[in-house]
């Protein structure tokens, strides 16, 4: 599996497998990330999507294979919102400041750091929320706050785990536009998603994953009945609508009809 990027290579996985105990999660993964890449990784729950991101971050060590990264590479990570303790007593600005460079912590941020936080919050349209407690944010605002945390470190690669999970259609639309803008600014983006129609169909490059790479390419290349069945274990119908691929889960559709 190779990415669509043609610029300098930033990360490379070669023959990577990973396991938790005796349970192998990923098998024989080859994956390259270039500086101009925008890739979505799709697959069912438990298929290894989050593990793949953790390997790229260096949190999980492969059982076999290698991970290579460019010297001095800056990577930022946006986790799933469901994994966050939203009752932690911090404001938006304080939460973003926590992403300051690792290995250096001072009780008071510098003027430059406060200005940087204000700038990134303004860029994401939540500057007015800087002093609001994180538990008082909407789902879209929470996601933008974590984008701000990631961007404060000026990453070359941005990894996102299900960035539109649990948000409404309008927020998902906004997230897609924001990610496209960040990509145009020169940030390589890799995200996981289970949202085939709302998210994956709009991305330039997709990887279908189910413990191994099932398919990769443009949405037209991989959003096909055969590839999707091999990925999700269920037959899906694929239609064309206004030039976009639309995926229909035949089993779910049949169940809905019988219930009606």
C-alpha positions as CSV (number, residue, x, y, z in Angstrom):
1,X,0.0,0.0,0.0
2,X,1.4,3.4,-0.9
3,X,0.0,6.8,-0.4
4,X,-0.9,9.2,-3.2
5,X,1.7,11.8,-2.1
6,X,4.6,12.5,-4.4
7,X,6.4,14.9,-2.1
8,X,9.1,14.0,0.4
9,X,8.4,10.9,2.4
10,X,7.8,11.5,6.2
11,X,6.8,8.1,7.5
12,X,7.2,4.5,6.3
13,X,5.8,1.2,7.6
14,X,7.3,-1.8,6.0
15,X,6.0,-5.3,6.6
16,X,4.4,-4.3,10.0
17,X,2.4,-6.7,12.1
18,X,1.2,-6.0,15.6
19,X,-0.4,-8.0,18.3
20,X,-1.9,-7.7,21.8
21,X,-0.8,-10.8,23.6
22,X,-1.5,-13.7,21.2
23,X,-4.1,-11.7,19.3
24,X,-2.7,-10.4,16.1
25,X,-4.3,-7.1,15.1
26,X,-2.3,-6.1,12.0
27,X,-0.6,-8.2,9.5
28,X,2.0,-7.3,6.9
29,X,1.2,-3.5,6.6
30,X,3.2,-1.4,4.1
31,X,2.2,2.3,4.4
32,X,4.0,5.4,3.3
33,X,3.1,9.0,4.3
34,X,4.3,11.9,2.1
35,X,4.1,15.5,3.0
36,X,1.2,16.2,0.6
37,X,-0.9,13.3,1.5
38,X,-4.5,13.2,2.7
39,X,-5.6,9.6,3.5
40,X,-8.6,8.1,5.2
41,X,-8.4,4.6,6.8
42,X,-11.7,2.8,6.8
43,X,-12.7,-0.5,8.4
44,X,-15.0,-2.0,11.0
45,X,-14.5,-1.8,14.7
46,X,-11.6,-4.0,15.8
47,X,-10.0,-4.0,12.4
48,X,-6.8,-2.3,13.6
49,X,-7.3,1.3,12.6
50,X,-6.5,2.9,16.0
51,X,-3.5,0.5,16.4
52,X,-2.1,1.6,13.1
53,X,-2.3,5.2,14.3
54,X,-0.6,4.3,17.5
55,X,2.2,2.6,15.6
56,X,2.7,5.7,13.5
57,X,2.9,7.7,16.8
58,X,5.4,5.4,18.3
59,X,3.1,4.4,21.1
60,X,2.8,0.7,20.0
61,X,5.8,-1.3,18.8
62,X,5.3,-3.6,15.9
63,X,5.9,-7.3,16.5
64,X,7.5,-7.5,13.1
65,X,8.5,-5.0,10.4
66,X,9.9,-1.5,10.7
67,X,8.8,2.1,11.2
68,X,10.9,4.8,9.7
69,X,10.4,8.5,10.1
70,X,12.0,11.7,8.8
71,X,14.5,13.3,11.2
72,X,12.8,15.8,13.5
73,X,9.4,14.9,12.3
74,X,6.6,16.7,14.1
75,X,3.4,14.6,14.6
76,X,0.2,15.6,16.3
77,X,-2.7,13.4,17.3
78,X,-6.4,14.1,17.7
79,X,-8.0,11.3,19.8
80,X,-11.6,10.1,19.7
81,X,-13.8,12.5,21.8
82,X,-15.3,9.5,23.6
83,X,-11.9,8.8,25.3
84,X,-11.7,12.2,27.0
85,X,-12.6,13.0,30.6
86,X,-14.6,16.1,30.0
87,X,-15.0,16.8,33.8
88,X,-11.3,17.6,34.1
89,X,-11.2,21.1,35.6
90,X,-9.5,23.1,32.8
91,X,-10.6,25.8,30.4
92,X,-10.2,25.6,26.6
93,X,-7.0,27.8,26.7
94,X,-5.5,25.7,29.5
95,X,-6.3,22.5,27.7
96,X,-4.6,23.7,24.5
97,X,-1.6,25.0,26.4
98,X,-1.0,21.4,27.8
99,X,0.2,20.4,24.3
100,X,3.3,22.5,24.7
101,X,6.6,20.9,23.7
102,X,7.2,17.6,25.6
103,X,9.9,17.6,28.1
104,X,9.4,21.2,29.2
105,X,6.8,22.4,31.6
106,X,6.6,25.7,33.5
107,X,3.8,26.8,35.8
108,X,3.1,29.9,33.8
109,X,3.0,30.1,30.0
110,X,5.1,32.7,28.2
111,X,3.5,35.6,26.4
112,X,4.5,34.0,23.1
113,X,2.7,30.8,24.1
114,X,-0.4,32.7,25.1
115,X,-0.4,34.6,21.9
116,X,0.1,31.3,19.9
117,X,-2.9,29.7,21.7
118,X,-5.1,32.8,21.0
119,X,-4.0,32.7,17.4
120,X,-4.9,29.0,16.8
121,X,-8.2,29.3,18.7
122,X,-9.1,32.3,16.5
123,X,-8.2,30.5,13.4
124,X,-10.5,27.6,14.3
125,X,-13.3,30.0,15.2
126,X,-13.4,29.4,18.9
127,X,-11.3,32.3,20.2
128,X,-14.3,33.6,22.3
129,X,-14.4,30.2,24.1
130,X,-10.9,30.4,25.5
131,X,-12.0,30.8,29.2
132,X,-14.9,28.4,29.0
133,X,-14.7,25.0,30.8
134,X,-14.2,22.2,28.4
135,X,-17.3,20.3,29.7
136,X,-19.5,23.3,28.5
137,X,-18.5,22.9,24.8
138,X,-20.7,21.4,22.1
139,X,-19.3,18.3,20.2
140,X,-18.1,20.5,17.3
141,X,-16.4,22.9,19.7
142,X,-14.7,20.1,21.6
143,X,-13.3,18.7,18.3
144,X,-12.0,22.2,17.3
145,X,-10.3,22.5,20.7
146,X,-8.4,19.3,20.1
147,X,-7.6,20.5,16.6
148,X,-6.1,23.6,18.3
149,X,-4.1,21.4,20.7
150,X,-2.7,19.5,17.7
151,X,-1.9,22.6,15.6
152,X,-0.2,24.5,18.4
153,X,2.8,22.1,17.9
154,X,3.0,23.0,14.2
155,X,2.8,19.5,12.9
156,X,4.0,18.1,9.6
157,X,1.7,15.1,10.1
158,X,-1.7,15.2,11.7
159,X,-3.3,11.9,12.8
160,X,-7.0,11.8,13.7
161,X,-9.0,9.0,15.2
162,X,-12.6,9.1,14.1
163,X,-12.7,13.0,14.0
164,X,-16.4,13.2,13.1
165,X,-17.7,10.5,15.4
166,X,-20.7,11.6,17.3
167,X,-21.1,15.0,15.6
168,X,-24.0,16.2,13.5
169,X,-24.1,16.6,9.8
170,X,-23.3,20.3,9.9
171,X,-20.3,19.8,12.2
172,X,-19.0,17.0,10.0
173,X,-19.3,19.2,7.0
174,X,-17.3,22.0,8.8
175,X,-14.6,19.4,9.9
176,X,-14.2,18.3,6.3
177,X,-13.6,21.9,5.1
178,X,-11.2,22.6,8.0
179,X,-9.2,19.5,7.3
180,X,-9.0,20.4,3.6
181,X,-7.7,23.9,4.5
182,X,-5.1,22.4,6.8
183,X,-4.0,20.0,4.1
184,X,-3.7,23.0,1.6
185,X,-1.5,24.6,4.2
186,X,1.0,21.8,3.8
187,X,0.0,19.4,6.6
188,X,-0.1,15.7,5.8
189,X,-3.4,14.2,7.2
190,X,-4.2,10.6,8.0
191,X,-7.5,9.9,9.7
192,X,-9.6,6.8,10.6
193,X,-13.3,6.7,9.9
194,X,-16.2,4.3,9.7
195,X,-18.4,6.9,8.0
196,X,-18.3,5.8,4.4
197,X,-20.7,8.3,2.9
198,X,-20.3,11.3,5.1
199,X,-16.5,11.2,5.3
200,X,-14.7,8.6,3.3
201,X,-16.4,9.3,0.0
202,X,-15.1,12.9,0.1
203,X,-11.4,12.1,0.7
204,X,-8.8,11.9,-2.1
205,X,-7.2,8.7,-0.9
206,X,-8.6,5.7,1.0
207,X,-7.2,2.6,2.6
208,X,-9.6,-0.3,3.5
209,X,-8.3,-2.1,6.5
210,X,-9.4,-5.3,8.2
211,X,-6.2,-6.5,10.0
212,X,-4.6,-6.4,6.6
213,X,-4.8,-4.0,3.7
214,X,-7.8,-5.0,1.6
215,X,-7.7,-2.2,-0.9
216,X,-6.3,1.3,-1.4
217,X,-6.8,4.1,-3.9
218,X,-9.4,6.8,-4.7
219,X,-13.0,6.3,-3.5
220,X,-13.8,5.1,-7.0
221,X,-11.1,2.5,-6.7
222,X,-12.0,1.1,-3.2
223,X,-15.7,1.9,-2.6
224,X,-16.8,-1.1,-4.6
225,X,-19.0,-4.1,-3.5
226,X,-16.2,-6.6,-3.6
227,X,-13.7,-4.5,-1.6
228,X,-16.3,-3.4,0.9
229,X,-17.5,-7.0,1.5
230,X,-13.9,-8.1,2.1
231,X,-13.4,-5.2,4.5
232,X,-16.7,-5.2,6.4
233,X,-17.9,-8.8,6.0
234,X,-21.2,-7.8,4.5
235,X,-22.5,-7.2,1.0
236,X,-22.9,-3.5,0.2
237,X,-24.4,-1.8,-2.8
238,X,-22.6,1.1,-4.3
239,X,-24.4,3.8,-6.3
240,X,-23.4,7.0,-8.1
241,X,-25.1,10.2,-7.1
242,X,-24.0,13.6,-8.4
243,X,-20.6,12.2,-9.1
244,X,-20.1,10.7,-5.6
245,X,-20.1,7.1,-4.4
246,X,-23.0,6.2,-2.1
247,X,-22.7,3.0,-0.1
248,X,-25.8,1.1,1.0
249,X,-25.6,-1.7,3.5
250,X,-27.9,-4.3,1.9
251,X,-28.3,-6.3,5.1
252,X,-29.3,-3.2,7.2
253,X,-31.6,-2.0,4.4
254,X,-33.3,-5.4,4.2
255,X,-33.8,-5.4,8.0
256,X,-35.3,-1.9,7.9
257,X,-37.7,-2.9,5.2
258,X,-38.9,-6.0,7.1
259,X,-39.3,-4.0,10.3
260,X,-41.5,-1.6,8.4
